[in-house]
Amino acid sequence: MKERETLGSRLGFILLSAGCAIGLGNVWRFPYITGQYGGAIFVLIYLAFLVLLGLPIIVMEFAVGRAAKASLPLALKKLSPPGTIWHWYGPFAIVGNYLLMMFYSVITGWLLAYCYYAIKGQFVDFTTAEQTSQFFGEFLSSPSELTFWMILAVVIGFGVCSLGVRKGVEGITKYMMLLLLIMMGVLAVNSICLNGGAEGLKFYLVPNMDNLLKAGVGNVLVAAMGQAFFSLSVGIGSMAIFGSYMAKERSLTGESIYVVVLDTLVAIISGLIIFPACFAYGVNPGAGPSLLFITLPSIFAKMPCGMVWCCVFFLFMAFAALSTLIAVFENIIGLNIDVFKIKRSKAVLINMPLIMLLSIPCVLGFNEWAGFKPFGEGSCVLDLEDFLVSNVLLPFGALLIVCFCTMRMGWGWSKFIEEADQGNGVRFPKWLHWYCTIFPPIIILIIFLKGIIDKVKVFF
């Protein structure tokens, strides 16, 4: 049997894993969720849940992948005790990756398009949200244009993956991530220096209990738990695949800390870019999903050298989206190689047109199929796909991984600790067994049930 590919460096593993976690959840969702739920006080609660919930789970998923040297479906089968049914989740993990890419490829295409339009100077005269809103509406109404940009995103993603783990996925993503961090630093410095931006920094960095009470303590806690959990992309094997490429020289807890810190750093810097700019130009930072595609282009148009900053911003956004796209495509390819025993080149040739085809419903959901509203007025195909991934498969998969690593009838705590602690670096605290057995599953169930209840409410 051909030996499994491995990553070429420790830095490559950290940047690649962080690149999978870093995506629209960090640079798009985090700022507007923070704006909606109280600013700095939300950030503090989010950071607490990231450590308490996200870090243990990401170590567990890395451990499962590295121990089995396989993607999640095959890893569960290899590591499960005889007669157990843990591996039954395997097909759902595969479906989760495809579902995620069915809408993530489309949104990545939007960002590539906006990057192109920004460089072209399309937004120079768009000084009001009404102008950018009209442009975005016309953009979504064209299925041919959306399809073109989606196909371009898919071709770029699979093109990188076709080069292999070291030359393609690791080599290109590593430099893309470094450029992303540089661009973020430049954008953050520009925003912080804007006249009137100090109030935005105060809102973002100075906790205010009044904001917590105004947003509702329960709402803030659940939103912070959800953001901390989903920002790390655990539950459908995206981290397990990179664990399977990792050597045994370093302990997984230490490497996971680096991944979580880098992921969090990107989210925090995103806030430093957006909040000072919003307050400097009198824009509501909790404007919701429209903040990126409708509000921000009009803000850049008002800035000195605004179109330069607009180009850099959307290039950075495109890099953030592509880093996740490439990482999940690699997981899909790894799944195909492990499950169907085919070569990388064949996996790419099969899955590239398949993802394009599967993404068409999301494209049509904004125009030809706009009448399909799965969750009532204002919803579309994308909302259904996002719900199935974010509120069903991700939390269910994470719950399964936690139980698999902590329960005797699963892989078990002792085997998990043995794998996690192999190599040099930080050790996973063994005494946390009771905590990991109780706290993460309860939090995941809360997130899962709240997501279901919120969607069911629209029908009553």
FENWOQUI-V841463 format. One line per field, one symbol per residue. phi: phi as a letter, one per 30 degrees, with the letter a starting at -180 (. if undefined). Layout:
phi: ???
This chain:
phi: .ddddbddadddddddddddddadddccdeddddddcjiedddddeddddddcddedddddedddddchadeedddddcddeiccedddeddddeedddeddcddddddeddddddddddidcecdcbdddddddddddddcdddddedddddddddddddddjdddcdddddedddddddddddddddddddddjddddddddccdbdddddddjeddddddddddddddchckbjddeddddccdcdbddddddddddddededdddedddddeddddcicddcdjededccddedddddddheddddddddddddddddddedddeddddddddddchcdedddddddddddeddddededdcbdcdddbdcjejcaeeddddddddccdddddddddddddccddcdjdddddeddcdjdkdcdddddeddddcdeddddddddddddddddedcb
